[in-house]
Amino acid sequence: MQNAILLHNLHWKKKYFKIPIKRDLLDKLLMFQDTKEIQIITGIRRSGKSSLLKLYINELIKTEDPKSILFINFDDPNFSEIYQNPEKIYTIVETAEKLTQTKVKYLFLDEIQSVSAWEKYIKSVYDAELFKKICITGSNSELLLSDYSKLLSGRYIVSKLYPLSLKEVMQYYKLTDNLSILENKPHVLNILEGCLKYGCFPEIVLKSNRQIKHELLANYYDSILIKDCVLNKNLREYKTFKELAFYVFNNLAALFSYNSISKATAINDVSVKEYINAMQDAFMIYEITQFSFKIKTQLRSKRKLYTIDNGLITATSLNFSENKGKLFENMVFSEIIKSGYEEVFLFNDTKECDFIVKKGNNYAAIQASYEINAVNRERELSALLFVKKKLKIDQLFIVTLSQEEELKEGVEIIPVYELRKRLVS
């Protein structure tokens, strides 16, 4: 355990962690640095939660004693004896303090969901004010749904971390303004095409070899299925679950019902719903329903599934990965989610609109089209104008890979990397 602790805490020697991509969420964490609330970061595995904590530590050691900061990643098997004994986290802290002869003021616990009943420990040390700040991460949306988690009510601030947004990818490549983007258009298009096929997991963006990207993505996919779905949910039929997951990832962005998937896969509809919920809880997929001001209509409508990262599609698909239209639609969806719009709907009436998004009292209608040409221009435009008339929505976007143009009645064609900025504003 001592060796593992030392390995995780290289900053004790005032060595900065080498994290090449800055995350936008870091600013929010730093804003709450001096508050007593526990900071909880959730998100899909491999989205960069560990790196985000290390970026946080890099900032802290500029003004704080590095030895007063303890970082532990519970994915490390050296800590497996603690998984069923959360009280032994005290032992880790005591061991660290003996090694450094310094009291721990900042406690960072990564992938905390590995430890059963971890909330008991966190509540006890929070109430005793043993640490100035506690920051934890987890890879499952059920992190705070257990009976124990009620103990922490009102004591924490939750933030969600996703794979990189296109804004963060462009920042990494120093493409931060319109001039640099225009001057490097071929490079920008190459970056976007890479994100379209391989997604935006941080390690994937940093790799240039396509075979390595593909193998890493296959590993991510399997790891999430096993650790965050099968083991976390105690799913007994792994083979059946994997078959369902494969079907889902090859049919994203298509209208479905649980009954239709059940018939297509010969898996009973109860299991279908259980398996889809497991993937949702692991942040792999998202389900959207028909937009309606009536809740009953939403619940009874057919749905669509999307994934948070295109790389997971490439890891699992035989031919979907070559369908740029579907890949692009999913890419636009993921950018919407990363922009903070968690209320996302489809619109399927006389005309179809890919996404209706809502944040507070603000609405926007979005068509996703890899490119606009003479064949599809009128179709995409007429769909948005129909939505504008029927739903009284004024923010109307046709999102493309790189085109930009103003059309009639407030409809705008914008490149996908502009979507986040336009929605936030």
C-alpha positions, 0 to 999 in steps of 0.5 A: 500500500505504501508503494501505491500511495507514493506512486499516486502522489508524485506531487509530494516532491512538487512535481507537476502532473503532465496533463496536456489537455486543460479541461473547462470544468477545472475553473468550476472546481477552483471556484468552489475550492474554499467552500466546505461542500464535497465536490463530486465529479461523475462521468463515463469511464476514461473521460478524464476524471483522474486527469481533472483531479491532477489538474486541480492538484497542479493548481493547489500546489502553487499555494499549498504544501504538496504533502497536504494533498492526498490522491488515491485511485481506487481502480488500483488493485493495491487497494482492493482490500478496502472495497468491502471495508470503507473504514480502512480509508482511515488507514490510507490517510494515516499511512500517508501522514506517516510517510510525509509527516504532514496532516492531509488537508485535501483528500482526492478519492478517484473511482470511489464507487469501487468501495462499498458504503463509501458514503459512511466514511465521507460523511464521518470525516466531513462532519468531523471537519478532518479535511479542508476539501474532499473531492471524489469521482465516480463512473456511475450515475447511481453514485448518489442513489443508495440509502447511504448517500442520503447521509450526504444530502446538502453536503455536496456539489455534483459536476459532470465530466464528459469526453472532450468537447470540440471546443476543448479539442480545438483549444488543444490544437491552439485553434481558439479564434475565427482567424486561426480556424480560417487560416488552418481550414484543412487542419480543422477539417482533419481534426473534425473528421478524426473526432467524427470517427474516433470520438473525443476521449482524451487519450484517443485525441492524443494518439495519432495511430489509427490502429492504436485508437481502435484498439484503445476504444475496443478496450474502453467499450469492454471495460465499461460494459464489464466494470460499470454495467455487468459488475455494478448491476450484477447482470447474470447473462453477460453474453445476452447483455453484450448482444443487446449492447452490440445491437444498440450501438449498431442502431443508434439514432433510429426510432425504437420501442422496447418491444421492437428491440425485444422482437429484433434481438429475441431478448424479453422486453424486461431484460431489454429495459434493464440492459439499456438502463445499465448502459445509461447509468454508466453514461454510455448511452442517452435516451430521448423521447418525442417533444411534447408539452404533454408528459403522457405523450412523451412517455408513450412515444417512440424513442431514440438512443445516442452515445456520448462518444462516437468512438464507442460506435467505431469500436463496435460497428461493422458498417455504421462507422462508415455512415457519416450521416448517422455518425454526425448526428450522434456527434451533434447530440454529444455536443448538445449534452456537453453544452449543458442541455440535458433536456433533449427531445426528438420531433417527429410530426408531419416534418421531422427535426433531429433535436429540440433542446431546452434549458430553463425557458430557452428552446432551440431546434437543431437539424444535424446534416454533415453537409448542406447541398442542393439535394437536402437544403430545402428539406432541412430548412422546411423542417425547421420552419415547420417547428418554428411555426408549430412550437414558436421556437426562434433559435433554429440551427442547421449544424454541419461539419464546417459550413456557415450561412444565414438563411431566411426567417432566422435559420442559420447554418453553423459548423459543429464546433460553433454549436456549444458557443451558440447554445450557451449564449 
